[in-house]
Amino acid sequence: MSIEINHSVLSTLRWRKSTHSGDGTQCVEAAFLETATLLRDSKLEASPVQVFSHASWTALLSGLKSQ
């Protein structure tokens, strides 16, 4: 999947922190767009962003829940 992201827009997105972040040392945040889901390290807002298609995001969550 190819999606172009304007990085200046990242700070304007609504990022949701994982409910499984635990003690706060291993936290991730997700932002949900019309065409993709973005994932980043919540401690480093300027960290690289992983982009998932909706199908890939669903597969990732399903795989994590089965563990």
MMTF fields as JSON, N, C-alpha, C and O atoms, coordinates in Angstrom:
{
  "mmtfVersion": "1.0.0",
  "mmtfProducer": "UNKNOWN",
  "numBonds": 267,
  "numAtoms": 268,
  "numGroups": 67,
  "numChains": 1,
  "numModels": 1,
  "chainsPerModel": [1],
  "groupsPerChain": [67],
  "chainIdList": ["A"],
  "bondAtomList": [4, 2, 8, 6, 12, 10, 16, 14, 20, 18, 24, 22, 28, 26, 32, 30, 36, 34, 40, 38, 44, 42, 48, 46, 52, 50, 56, 54, 60, 58, 64, 62, 68, 66, 72, 70, 76, 74, 80, 78, 84, 82, 88, 86, 92, 90, 96, 94, 100, 98, 104, 102, 108, 106, 112, 110, 116, 114, 120, 118, 124, 122, 128, 126, 132, 130, 136, 134, 140, 138, 144, 142, 148, 146, 152, 150, 156, 154, 160, 158, 164, 162, 168, 166, 172, 170, 176, 174, 180, 178, 184, 182, 188, 186, 192, 190, 196, 194, 200, 198, 204, 202, 208, 206, 212, 210, 216, 214, 220, 218, 224, 222, 228, 226, 232, 230, 236, 234, 240, 238, 244, 242, 248, 246, 252, 250, 256, 254, 260, 258, 264, 262],
  "bondOrderList": [1, 1, 1, 1, 1, 1, 1, 1, 1, 1, 1, 1, 1, 1, 1, 1, 1, 1, 1, 1, 1, 1, 1, 1, 1, 1, 1, 1, 1, 1, 1, 1, 1, 1, 1, 1, 1, 1, 1, 1, 1, 1, 1, 1, 1, 1, 1, 1, 1, 1, 1, 1, 1, 1, 1, 1, 1, 1, 1, 1, 1, 1, 1, 1, 1, 1],
  "groupList": [{"groupName": "MET", "atomNameList": ["N", "CA", "C", "O"], "elementList": ["N", "C", "C", "O"], "formalChargeList": [0, 0, 0, 0], "bondAtomList": [1, 0, 2, 1, 3, 2], "bondOrderList": [1, 1, 2], "singleLetterCode": "M", "chemCompType": "L-PEPTIDE LINKING"}, {"groupName": "SER", "atomNameList": ["N", "CA", "C", "O"], "elementList": ["N", "C", "C", "O"], "formalChargeList": [0, 0, 0, 0], "bondAtomList": [1, 0, 2, 1, 3, 2], "bondOrderList": [1, 1, 2], "singleLetterCode": "S", "chemCompType": "L-PEPTIDE LINKING"}, {"groupName": "ILE", "atomNameList": ["N", "CA", "C", "O"], "elementList": ["N", "C", "C", "O"], "formalChargeList": [0, 0, 0, 0], "bondAtomList": [1, 0, 2, 1, 3, 2], "bondOrderList": [1, 1, 2], "singleLetterCode": "I", "chemCompType": "L-PEPTIDE LINKING"}, {"groupName": "GLU", "atomNameList": ["N", "CA", "C", "O"], "elementList": ["N", "C", "C", "O"], "formalChargeList": [0, 0, 0, 0], "bondAtomList": [1, 0, 2, 1, 3, 2], "bondOrderList": [1, 1, 2], "singleLetterCode": "E", "chemCompType": "L-PEPTIDE LINKING"}, {"groupName": "ASN", "atomNameList": ["N", "CA", "C", "O"], "elementList": ["N", "C", "C", "O"], "formalChargeList": [0, 0, 0, 0], "bondAtomList": [1, 0, 2, 1, 3, 2], "bondOrderList": [1, 1, 2], "singleLetterCode": "N", "chemCompType": "L-PEPTIDE LINKING"}, {"groupName": "HIS", "atomNameList": ["N", "CA", "C", "O"], "elementList": ["N", "C", "C", "O"], "formalChargeList": [0, 0, 0, 0], "bondAtomList": [1, 0, 2, 1, 3, 2], "bondOrderList": [1, 1, 2], "singleLetterCode": "H", "chemCompType": "L-PEPTIDE LINKING"}, {"groupName": "VAL", "atomNameList": ["N", "CA", "C", "O"], "elementList": ["N", "C", "C", "O"], "formalChargeList": [0, 0, 0, 0], "bondAtomList": [1, 0, 2, 1, 3, 2], "bondOrderList": [1, 1, 2], "singleLetterCode": "V", "chemCompType": "L-PEPTIDE LINKING"}, {"groupName": "LEU", "atomNameList": ["N", "CA", "C", "O"], "elementList": ["N", "C", "C", "O"], "formalChargeList": [0, 0, 0, 0], "bondAtomList": [1, 0, 2, 1, 3, 2], "bondOrderList": [1, 1, 2], "singleLetterCode": "L", "chemCompType": "L-PEPTIDE LINKING"}, {"groupName": "THR", "atomNameList": ["N", "CA", "C", "O"], "elementList": ["N", "C", "C", "O"], "formalChargeList": [0, 0, 0, 0], "bondAtomList": [1, 0, 2, 1, 3, 2], "bondOrderList": [1, 1, 2], "singleLetterCode": "T", "chemCompType": "L-PEPTIDE LINKING"}, {"groupName": "ARG", "atomNameList": ["N", "CA", "C", "O"], "elementList": ["N", "C", "C", "O"], "formalChargeList": [0, 0, 0, 0], "bondAtomList": [1, 0, 2, 1, 3, 2], "bondOrderList": [1, 1, 2], "singleLetterCode": "R", "chemCompType": "L-PEPTIDE LINKING"}, {"groupName": "TRP", "atomNameList": ["N", "CA", "C", "O"], "elementList": ["N", "C", "C", "O"], "formalChargeList": [0, 0, 0, 0], "bondAtomList": [1, 0, 2, 1, 3, 2], "bondOrderList": [1, 1, 2], "singleLetterCode": "W", "chemCompType": "L-PEPTIDE LINKING"}, {"groupName": "LYS", "atomNameList": ["N", "CA", "C", "O"], "elementList": ["N", "C", "C", "O"], "formalChargeList": [0, 0, 0, 0], "bondAtomList": [1, 0, 2, 1, 3, 2], "bondOrderList": [1, 1, 2], "singleLetterCode": "K", "chemCompType": "L-PEPTIDE LINKING"}, {"groupName": "GLY", "atomNameList": ["N", "CA", "C", "O"], "elementList": ["N", "C", "C", "O"], "formalChargeList": [0, 0, 0, 0], "bondAtomList": [1, 0, 2, 1, 3, 2], "bondOrderList": [1, 1, 2], "singleLetterCode": "G", "chemCompType": "PEPTIDE LINKING"}, {"groupName": "ASP", "atomNameList": ["N", "CA", "C", "O"], "elementList": ["N", "C", "C", "O"], "formalChargeList": [0, 0, 0, 0], "bondAtomList": [1, 0, 2, 1, 3, 2], "bondOrderList": [1, 1, 2], "singleLetterCode": "D", "chemCompType": "L-PEPTIDE LINKING"}, {"groupName": "GLN", "atomNameList": ["N", "CA", "C", "O"], "elementList": ["N", "C", "C", "O"], "formalChargeList": [0, 0, 0, 0], "bondAtomList": [1, 0, 2, 1, 3, 2], "bondOrderList": [1, 1, 2], "singleLetterCode": "Q", "chemCompType": "L-PEPTIDE LINKING"}, {"groupName": "CYS", "atomNameList": ["N", "CA", "C", "O"], "elementList": ["N", "C", "C", "O"], "formalChargeList": [0, 0, 0, 0], "bondAtomList": [1, 0, 2, 1, 3, 2], "bondOrderList": [1, 1, 2], "singleLetterCode": "C", "chemCompType": "L-PEPTIDE LINKING"}, {"groupName": "ALA", "atomNameList": ["N", "CA", "C", "O"], "elementList": ["N", "C", "C", "O"], "formalChargeList": [0, 0, 0, 0], "bondAtomList": [1, 0, 2, 1, 3, 2], "bondOrderList": [1, 1, 2], "singleLetterCode": "A", "chemCompType": "L-PEPTIDE LINKING"}, {"groupName": "PHE", "atomNameList": ["N", "CA", "C", "O"], "elementList": ["N", "C", "C", "O"], "formalChargeList": [0, 0, 0, 0], "bondAtomList": [1, 0, 2, 1, 3, 2], "bondOrderList": [1, 1, 2], "singleLetterCode": "F", "chemCompType": "L-PEPTIDE LINKING"}, {"groupName": "PRO", "atomNameList": ["N", "CA", "C", "O"], "elementList": ["N", "C", "C", "O"], "formalChargeList": [0, 0, 0, 0], "bondAtomList": [1, 0, 2, 1, 3, 2], "bondOrderList": [1, 1, 2], "singleLetterCode": "P", "chemCompType": "L-PEPTIDE LINKING"}],
  "groupTypeList": [0, 1, 2, 3, 2, 4, 5, 1, 6, 7, 1, 8, 7, 9, 10, 9, 11, 1, 8, 5, 1, 12, 13, 12, 8, 14, 15, 6, 3, 16, 16, 17, 7, 3, 8, 16, 8, 7, 7, 9, 13, 1, 11, 7, 3, 16, 1, 18, 6, 14, 6, 17, 1, 5, 16, 1, 10, 8, 16, 7, 7, 1, 12, 7, 11, 1, 14],
  "groupIdList": [1, 2, 3, 4, 5, 6, 7, 8, 9, 10, 11, 12, 13, 14, 15, 16, 17, 18, 19, 20, 21, 22, 23, 24, 25, 26, 27, 28, 29, 30, 31, 32, 33, 34, 35, 36, 37, 38, 39, 40, 41, 42, 43, 44, 45, 46, 47, 48, 49, 50, 51, 52, 53, 54, 55, 56, 57, 58, 59, 60, 61, 62, 63, 64, 65, 66, 67],
  "secStructList": [7, 7, 7, 7, 7, 7, 4, 4, 4, 4, 4, 4, 1, 7, 7, 3, 3, 7, 6, 6, 7, 6, 6, 6, 6, 1, 7, 3, 3, 3, 3, 3, 7, 1, 1, 7, 3, 3, 3, 3, 3, 6, 6, 7, 6, 6, 1, 7, 7, 3, 3, 3, 7, 2, 2, 2, 2, 2, 2, 2, 2, 2, 2, 2, 2, 6, 7],
  "xCoordList": [0.845, 0.0, 0.889, 1.864, 0.547, 1.29, 0.372, -0.706, 0.812, 0.038, 1.018, 2.064, 0.691, 1.548, 1.07, -0.113, 1.999, 1.658, 2.4, 3.624, 1.669, 2.252, 2.607, 1.722, 3.895, 4.324, 3.928, 3.868, 3.659, 3.201, 1.785, 1.355, 1.066, -0.306, -0.338, -1.343, 0.74, 0.75, 0.396, -0.292, 0.852, 0.578, -0.882, -1.348, -1.601, -3.012, -3.955, -5.154, -3.418, -4.262, -4.647, -3.959, -5.728, -6.137, -5.475, -5.877, -4.458, -3.714, -4.31, -4.562, -4.531, -5.078, -4.008, -3.414, -3.762, -2.762, -3.353, -4.524, -2.545, -2.975, -3.388, -2.744, -4.46, -4.883, -3.966, -4.056, -3.092, -2.152, -0.75, 0.239, -0.665, 0.63, 1.345, 2.543, 0.64, 1.278, 1.84, 1.15, 3.126, 3.757, 4.178, 4.756, 3.897, 4.205, 5.56, 5.91, 6.337, 7.655, 7.619, 8.573, 6.541, 6.412, 5.051, 4.169, 4.891, 3.595, 3.585, 4.573, 2.452, 2.235, 0.927, 0.027, 0.84, -0.372, -0.779, 0.064, -2.075, -2.602, -3.475, -4.167, -3.429, -4.32, -5.029, -4.403, -6.335, -7.145, -7.57, -8.26, -7.15, -7.48, -8.507, -8.808, -9.022, -9.999, -9.378, -10.048, -8.12, -7.473, -6.448, -5.958, -6.113, -5.053, -5.088, -5.783, -4.317, -4.089, -2.598, -1.76, -2.274, -0.885, -0.519, -1.349, 0.723, 1.188, 2.513, 3.37, 2.692, 3.955, 4.25, 3.387, 5.481, 5.923, 5.382, 5.674, 4.61, 3.979, 4.969, 4.678, 6.129, 7.118, 7.914, 8.509, 7.921, 8.696, 7.77, 7.674, 7.093, 6.118, 6.731, 6.024, 8.02, 8.682, 9.247, 9.98, 8.907, 9.409, 8.795, 7.768, 9.422, 8.849, 7.441, 7.121, 6.62, 5.239, 5.091, 5.483, 4.524, 4.23, 2.834, 1.902, 2.67, 1.382, 0.829, 1.517, -0.427, -1.107, -2.372, -3.116, -2.62, -3.932, -4.926, -4.526, -6.21, -7.203, -7.135, -7.281, -6.918, -6.813, -5.585, -5.666, -4.462, -3.244, -3.394, -2.928, -4.039, -4.263, -5.135, -4.839, -6.208, -7.096, -6.347, -6.52, -5.523, -4.73, -3.733, -3.549, -3.09, -2.157, -2.864, -2.379, -3.995, -4.734, -5.196, -5.119, -5.672, -6.118, -4.959, -5.114, -3.799, -2.617, -2.176, -1.791, -2.226, -1.828, -2.814, -2.407, -4.101, -5.117, -5.029, -5.413, -4.53, -4.454, -3.246, -3.136, -2.35, -1.142, -1.408, -0.503],
  "yCoordList": [-1.178, 0.0, 1.239, 1.32, 2.173, 3.418, 4.564, 4.747, 5.324, 6.482, 7.617, 7.412, 8.779, 9.941, 10.67, 10.983, 10.938, 11.597, 12.916, 12.96, 13.969, 15.271, 15.291, 15.354, 15.237, 15.096, 16.268, 16.106, 17.423, 18.547, 18.308, 18.955, 17.392, 17.083, 16.1, 16.017, 15.364, 14.33, 14.878, 14.209, 16.068, 16.642, 17.055, 17.266, 17.173, 17.565, 16.372, 16.542, 15.168, 13.981, 13.638, 14.027, 12.922, 12.431, 11.077, 10.073, 11.063, 9.84, 9.183, 9.852, 7.892, 7.135, 6.202, 5.426, 6.279, 5.422, 4.043, 3.914, 3.03, 1.66, 1.466, 1.985, 0.72, 0.404, -0.636, -0.901, -1.225, -2.237, -1.657, -2.384, -0.363, 0.289, -0.04, 0.212, -0.591, -1.028, 0.12, 1.1, -0.012, 0.974, 2.25, 3.15, 2.332, 3.545, 3.565, 4.557, 2.496, 2.47, 1.863, 2.019, 1.176, 0.562, 0.931, 0.081, 2.187, 2.702, 2.941, 3.38, 2.641, 2.999, 3.763, 3.61, 4.586, 5.347, 5.081, 4.863, 5.102, 4.907, 6.092, 6.667, 6.44, 7.452, 6.787, 6.118, 6.979, 6.304, 7.296, 8.278, 7.025, 7.855, 7.122, 5.95, 7.807, 7.196, 6.042, 5.049, 6.172, 5.176, 4.299, 3.339, 4.6, 3.847, 4.07, 4.953, 3.244, 3.419, 3.68, 2.978, 4.695, 5.06, 4.641, 4.711, 4.205, 3.757, 4.426, 4.522, 4.899, 5.532, 5.25, 4.795, 5.533, 5.441, 6.672, 7.799, 6.473, 7.613, 8.468, 9.626, 7.919, 8.689, 9.627, 10.597, 9.329, 10.117, 10.544, 9.865, 11.666, 12.107, 12.323, 12.248, 12.588, 12.786, 11.473, 11.48, 10.352, 9.061, 8.685, 9.238, 7.749, 7.293, 6.736, 6.223, 6.847, 6.383, 5.171, 5.206, 4.103, 2.91, 3.057, 3.397, 2.807, 2.955, 1.573, 0.744, 1.339, 0.068, 0.318, 1.257, -0.507, -0.496, -1.031, -1.626, -0.82, -1.333, -2.856, -3.406, -3.536, -5.002, -5.454, -6.409, -4.782, -5.129, -4.854, -5.638, -3.749, -3.394, -4.454, -4.888, -4.866, -5.895, -7.214, -7.888, -7.582, -8.807, -8.736, -9.715, -7.579, -7.392, -7.572, -8.304, -6.916, -7.041, -8.464, -8.954, -9.132, -10.518, -11.413, -12.271, -11.201, -11.98, -11.732, -12.668, -10.486, -10.155, -10.734, -11.204, -10.701, -11.222, -12.737, -13.289, -13.417, -14.88, -15.368, -16.562, -14.477, -14.873, -14.983, -15.305],
  "zCoordList": [0.0, 0.0, 0.0, 0.747, -0.823, -0.882, -0.467, -1.031, 0.517, 0.975, 1.236, 1.853, 0.781, 1.002, 2.252, 2.383, 3.169, 4.427, 4.519, 4.396, 4.733, 4.987, 6.473, 7.327, 6.775, 8.165, 9.054, 10.273, 8.498, 9.318, 9.834, 10.79, 9.213, 9.618, 10.794, 11.499, 11.007, 12.051, 13.434, 14.205, 13.747, 15.067, 15.221, 16.341, 14.122, 14.196, 14.294, 14.511, 14.134, 14.192, 15.622, 16.566, 15.778, 17.094, 17.316, 16.729, 18.167, 18.464, 19.703, 20.705, 19.635, 20.77, 21.311, 20.562, 22.624, 23.252, 23.502, 23.857, 23.317, 23.55, 25.004, 25.915, 25.214, 26.584, 27.209, 28.408, 26.415, 26.913, 27.093, 27.009, 27.338, 27.465, 28.762, 28.889, 29.71, 30.954, 31.755, 32.033, 32.132, 33.013, 32.283, 32.893, 31.002, 30.258, 29.587, 28.948, 29.712, 29.076, 27.68, 26.918, 27.333, 26.009, 25.427, 25.3, 25.081, 24.631, 23.128, 22.539, 22.533, 21.14, 21.032, 21.858, 20.001, 19.723, 18.282, 17.412, 18.05, 16.696, 16.321, 17.162, 15.058, 14.488, 13.315, 12.493, 13.25, 12.244, 11.17, 11.447, 9.948, 8.8, 7.932, 8.162, 6.966, 6.062, 5.273, 4.993, 4.922, 4.068, 4.768, 4.173, 6.013, 6.688, 8.194, 8.698, 8.897, 10.325, 10.515, 9.949, 11.315, 11.575, 12.984, 13.89, 13.178, 14.485, 14.778, 13.9, 16.028, 16.413, 17.888, 18.638, 18.274, 19.664, 20.389, 19.99, 21.435, 22.113, 22.895, 23.196, 23.225, 23.973, 23.068, 23.538, 21.761, 20.799, 19.67, 18.648, 19.855, 18.861, 17.484, 16.479, 17.42, 16.126, 15.572, 14.583, 16.208, 15.753, 14.407, 14.012, 13.709, 12.44, 12.659, 13.732, 11.634, 11.694, 10.784, 9.618, 11.325, 10.529, 9.953, 10.682, 8.665, 7.994, 7.658, 7.064, 8.049, 7.782, 6.971, 7.257, 5.972, 5.332, 6.361, 7.362, 6.117, 7.074, 7.179, 8.271, 6.067, 6.085, 6.878, 7.651, 6.693, 7.433, 8.925, 9.753, 9.268, 10.668, 11.345, 12.459, 10.669, 11.212, 11.397, 12.412, 10.429, 10.532, 11.688, 12.411, 11.863, 12.966, 14.309, 15.171, 14.487, 15.751, 15.988, 17.114, 14.962, 15.101, 15.536, 16.404, 14.92, 15.293, 16.72, 17.421, 17.16, 18.531, 19.546, 20.608, 19.222, 20.145, 20.275, 21.306, 19.25, 19.292, 20.087, 20.368, 20.449, 21.202, 22.669, 23.438]
}
